[in-house]
Amino acid sequence: MELRTLRYFVAVAEELHFGRAAARLHMSQPPLSRAIKQLEADVGALLFTRSPAGVTLTPVGTVLLDEARALLDHAEHVRVRVSAAAGAATITVGILGDGADPGVARTAAAYRRLHPGIDIRIRDTDLTDPTCGLRAGLVDVALTRAPFDETALTVRALRTDPVGVVLRADDPLARRDQLRLAELNDRRWFQFPQGTDPSWQSYWNGGRPRQGPVVRAVQECLHAVLWNGTVGLAPLGHDLPADLAVVPLIDMEPSRVVAVWNEGDTNPLIRSFFEIATAAYRR
């Protein structure tokens, strides 16, 4: 299996839609579909169940998704270590969730302008690791959201965002101007996989144990709300599909956007990144 094909597979598995996966990969849909069909032929089993609304993973696809993520993470770890040994002028930035955030775009533009000779590499991560691979050595610095275990990490706040609850548009609570967490106690809430940072899981569950489907990516969260009526929390100000609505929570602690890197890392590219990001997020 080629790593490129595995990346294609993971994108489709996380988006659960060939069109969205193709857009995420910056490619057209036909070659993506052909690559997945070839992968299924190589595996000897169907990886997805297709329908007009999108796709769902088969049991074989679910197993391959876990293994593909592990393989891709290891490949990235190898690349980072080799680059470091070679002394290459690179910086790898981990980004969690919404890469369309204007703060990210402003940071990218300013960093390219001030460091034109630096190879800037991006690792877009799912919701299971709020440090974006920092502890595993996959990135040098991350743009992410707190809270998480900050042991041996340097964490600097860039912005705070109010948080709301994402509901189906036809949910009676979706007509409210605001809600309290207690009004959602009888609902199912999405969960992250076992082993996810407890502080991170607790925050997105409103500070108490909940029950609900396991998700990894933003699109999976939205589908859990759309298909199952699951409660999902999200920072306000993000575009949502027409079938979903977001209602502000008045007793939810705001979400902190942060820059984070390993404590004691003296790489000047990281210090410059933080200074640039701080200015970009203040605009």
NUGUTOR-618420 format. One record per residue (C-alpha): y, x, z; residue in three letters. Coordinates in steps of 0.02 Angstrom, whole numbers, plus 50000, padded with zeros to 5 digits. Example, Ala and Ser with C-alpha at 12.3 -4.5 7.8 and 13.67 -1.06 7.14 Angstrom:
<rs>
497755061550390ALA
499475068450357SER
</rs>
This chain:
<rs>
500005000050000MET
501715006749954GLU
503075006350087LEU
504234997749963ARG
502994983549940THR
502804981850128LEU
504684980550144ARG
504654966650015TYR
503284957750112PHE
504204959150278VAL
505784951950201ALA
504854936750133VAL
503924934650299ALA
505544934850398GLU
506544923850280GLU
505064912250240LEU
505864909650070HIS
505724920249912PHE
507504916549856GLY
508304921850020ARG
507174937050031ALA
507664942349855ALA
509514940649899ALA
509254950850057ARG
508374964449955LEU
509714964049819HIS
508444960249683MET
507954945549574SER
506564933749627GLN
505274936249486PRO
504884954649522PRO
504804950649708LEU
503544936749675SER
502514948349565ARG
502504961849698ALA
501884949649831ILE
500524942949715LYS
499954960749681GLN
499934964249868LEU
498874948649895GLU
497694954849759ALA
497584971949844ASP
497254963950014VAL
496024951449940GLY
496784936450029ALA
498294925050023LEU
499724930750133LEU
500814915250113PHE
500584896750091THR
501844891249960ARG
502784874549957SER
504394868249875PRO
505314870850041ALA
504794888950057GLY
503274898250124VAL
502304900250285THR
501214914750338LEU
499334913150330THR
498294920650473PRO
498024936150364VAL
499894937050330GLY
500274936250516THR
499134951250549VAL
499884961050405LEU
501654957350465LEU
501344965850633ASP
500514980850549GLU
501844982150413ALA
503244982450541ARG
502364996150638ALA
502075006450480LEU
503875004650422LEU
504545009350594ASP
503445024850596HIS
503985029750421ALA
505805028350473GLU
505465038650629HIS
504695052350520VAL
506205052150404ARG
507425053550549VAL
506495068250629ARG
506335077650464VAL
508185075150425SER
508655081450598ALA
507545096850577ALA
508365100450410ALA
510085099350486GLY
510635086250360ALA
512365078550387ALA
511745060850415THR
512005046850538ILE
510835031950552THR
511635015850614VAL
510615001450682GLY
511324983950656ILE
510644968750744LEU
510814951250675GLY
512374947150577ASP
512814961250457GLY
514134949550383ALA
515204951250540ASP
516964956750483PRO
516954969950618GLY
515434978150537VAL
516274978050366ALA
517884985650434ARG
516914999050528THR
515925003550372ALA
517485004950264ALA
518425015650390ALA
516935026950424TYR
516635030150238ARG
518475034050216ARG
518545046550360LEU
516835054450328HIS
516595054550138PRO
515285068350141GLY
514145060450271ILE
512535051750223ASP
512655035150317ILE
510995026150334ARG
510775008450397ILE
509315000750490ARG
509424981850496ASP
508334975550639THR
507634959050700ASP
507934950750869LEU
506474958850962THR
507374975350997ASP
509214973851046PRO
509384992851041THR
508914992950855CYS
507635006850874GLY
508765018250975LEU
507485022051110ARG
506165025850978ALA
507315038450894GLY
507495027850736LEU
509395026950744VAL
510825037550811ASP
511965023250861VAL
511825004350859ALA
513004989650835LEU
512164976050934THR
512354963251072ARG
512064965051259ALA
511274962451384PRO
509764974051384PHE
509084988151491ASP
510445001351484GLU
509455015251568THR
509855032151487ALA
511015023651362LEU
512895023951339THR
513535006351306VAL
515325002151256ARG
515974984451230ALA
516854980551066LEU
517114961651076ARG
516544946051167THR
516064929851079ASP
515864912551155PRO
514124905251136VAL
513534888151080GLY
511904878851061VAL
511204876350886VAL
510494858850860LEU
509924848250716ARG
511404838650645ALA
510534821950683ASP
510244826650866ASP
511264814950980PRO
511944830051074LEU
512634837350912ALA
514044824450919ARG
514684831451083ARG
516234842651092ASP
515424853651225GLN
513854854751330LEU
513194862551490ARG
511564872251502LEU
510834859451624ALA
510934846151488GLU
509664856051388LEU
508364858651525ASN
507144846151450ASP
507154854651279ARG
506034868251207ARG
506904885051181TRP
506384898851063PHE
505544914051138GLN
505434932251085PHE
503744941251075PRO
502924948051232GLN
503644964851280GLY
505424960551226THR
506774966751346ASP
506794954151492PRO
508684954251511SER
508884950351325TRP
507604936151332GLN
508374928851491SER
510134928751417TYR
509614919151261TRP
508634907051371ASN
510164902751475GLY
509604912751626GLY
507984903851669ARG
506164903151610PRO
505884891951459ARG
504474886751344GLN
504474886251155GLY
503974894550991PRO
504014913350968VAL
505284919950841VAL
505834937150781ARG
507234934550656ALA
508814924050642VAL
508074913550502GLN
506534909950608GLU
507674903750747CYS
508574892050627LEU
506924885550559HIS
506294882550737ALA
507814871550767VAL
507684862650599LEU
505814859350600TRP
505424857650786ASN
507074852750866GLY
506994868850967THR
508554874151062VAL
509344890050997GLY
510894898851059LEU
512094908050945ALA
513824915850951PRO
515154903950887LEU
515984906950719GLY
514434908950611HIS
514074898450457ASP
512574886950474LEU
511594876150351PRO
512244858350332ALA
510744851450427ASP
511214861050584LEU
512674860150704ALA
513304871050847VAL
514074864251007VAL
515024876051126PRO
514244879151297LEU
515554879051434ILE
514494887651567ASP
513704901351461MET
514254919351484GLU
515034925951321PRO
514004937251210SER
514574955351209ARG
514594965151046VAL
514304983351092VAL
514085000751021ALA
512655010151104VAL
511915027451090TRP
510795038851193ASN
511605045551350GLU
512075063851333GLY
512025063851142ASP
513495074951093THR
513395072150905ASN
515235071450850PRO
514785058850714LEU
514285046450850ILE
515905048850948ARG
516895046250788SER
515865030850748PHE
516275023050917PHE
518125026650900GLU
518165019150725ILE
517165003850778ALA
518305001050928THR
519835000450815ALA
518944989750685ALA
518404976550810TYR
520154975050884ARG
520894969150718ARG
</rs>
